[in-house]
């Protein structure tokens, strides 16, 4: 069903994007944005704040009625964040060096660092809330006696699907730089978002008796 397919894809893409960012972001910040070690440590703060904010929100205000909407928004938010992260490398460090704006954060100056902060915050929030909402959708759709099998299959699906793109992302970061890696991830996530939205639009949950029965269990 489009709803559960959506959840499985969100879980797989979130896992892929998080692992690829761990590989590519340090290289990107140091070599393409010109940020120094101080800036990298400082950027961990908004990223952690986004994760904490997402976890606090889902622990207090999250419920099954909004799980599907949150899942869709976090996928879109992750794609937008990746595009923004890729766009930050377009001339920030070079322009800062030419204007003599290098400061405590390295060649990219405080301006480049300041623009990166909201991206880190949004990514942290999406990585915290996206998997929770997707798992909530799967839990609601799967009959209770089959949930363990559903989540075992989902975990295996995530690991298998992420292998090849993760290898390509790592190799791409070493050969062409980290920026194409972010673009690649954004294209994959954006294509998945469009395809899933189209599939969801063609078929509504009300037309699926399995989901209707599962929602009452």
Secondary structure by P-SEA (a helix, b strand, c coil): caaaaaaaaaaaaaaaaaaaaaacaaaaacccccccaaaaaaaaaaaaaaaaaaaaaaaccccccaaaaaaaaaaaaaaaaaaaaaacccaaaaaaaaaccccccccccaaaaaaaaaaaaaaaaaaacaaaaaaaaaaaaccccaaaaaaaaaaaaaaaaaaaaaaaaaaaaaaccaaaaaaaaaaaaaaaaaaaaaaaaaccccccaaaaaaaac
